[in-house]
């Protein structure tokens, strides 16, 4: 069942300064976007918190651009896809402040660990109290101790939005290396600022007359990110970039223009999605890549291409084996004493063994597929129930329409991902079942061609 934010008395005055105060900047940005009919994010919990804090957001931070809301929405999308595959997984959000992402993506089963400084957790507890599934840990995200509180058995997704730029580069590298070593197979999303902006903040940037940006020691250009991460730890090798920028207007147009200019296209803020290698070596990287693409159209096309190549190889090898064995049969008809009896004797047993192995693989994959379908059906029932309850709680037509929109978009995304995931699963099952047949035929072709 979807949880709701705890009621809080209006007028709570946050006593924050330095980096922890930036949580209010991000909250203001998301709330301004959530109020818009065409907003990039739907977030009633954020609006509730924003309206319950005694703080002059506008005078302090100025007019919000909406880019931080776009950042949050992009992470939401990746998280929802991940939760389709890991519905009982744990999400670790580092330095999230008053982020309400857990409410936007909650599937009723996931677990959430919020790791932040004590003063940030204290304020968060006023609005988003800890529960059995949603835990708080008052500790610096740069300290490795929080990793002991994470159960990786059902999958781990780590978020560090609005955090790493405030750390020294050495601490960023140390943190990401420890994450890669501690949580193989996990996924990680973080944002980064370019070098020129980092340099500006180190000299001092006055965002408004009332607010000076904290220093941001870690800046990195987009084209440097993948090689730097891989240099820190080879497991940080699968890097993708998510859309991140202003949601509309001149700033969005300007961002699109900059993205087409080779000289400066890498000197913009980046939102980075990293899949940590579960194992080392090319074979294990391929396994991770296949898992990452299991819910995408490109993943299905990749599986189709692999199967087509394998089937073509089987067809070619089969033709060679048949031609060779027909020739042996014709030769045996004219000279039975010179016949290759060993070759004829292996023909039936090898087929029985190969097809029996294929049958056992298909049987096992069939059971796995049935479990996946049962889990998907159960998830759909739970999601529909939560949506019904949420819509029944809406107090006006606008909130009902927003909730219906959110549910419809999430449903379409989930169904699309499920369709692609099951299609990819069927293709990989087909490839697995054909593998013993392929091994036999290709092996025979190589042996008979000598």
Secondary structure, 3 states (H helix, E strand, C coil): CCCCCCCCCCCECCCCCHHHHHHHHHHHHHHHHHCCCCCCCCCHHHHHHHHCECCCHHHHHCCCCCHHHHHHHHHHHHHHHHHHHCCCCEEEEECCCCCCHHHHHCCCCCEEEEEECHHHHHHHHHHCCCCCCEEEEECCCCCHHHHHHCCHHHCEEEEECCCHHHCCHHHHHHHHHHHHHHCCCCEEEEEEECHHHHHHHHHCCEEECCEECCCCCCECCHHHHHHHHHHHCCCCCEEEEECCCCCCHHHHHHHHHHCCCCCCCCCCCEEEEEECCCCCCHHHHHHHHHHHCCCCHHHHHHHHHHHHHHHHHHHHHHHHHHHHHHHHHHHHHHCHHHCCHHHHHHHHHHHHHHHHHHHHHHHHHHHHHHHHHHHHHHHHHHHHHHHHHHHHCCCCHHHHHHHHHHHHHHHHHHHHHHHHHHHHHHHHHHHHHHHHHHHHHHHHHHHHCC
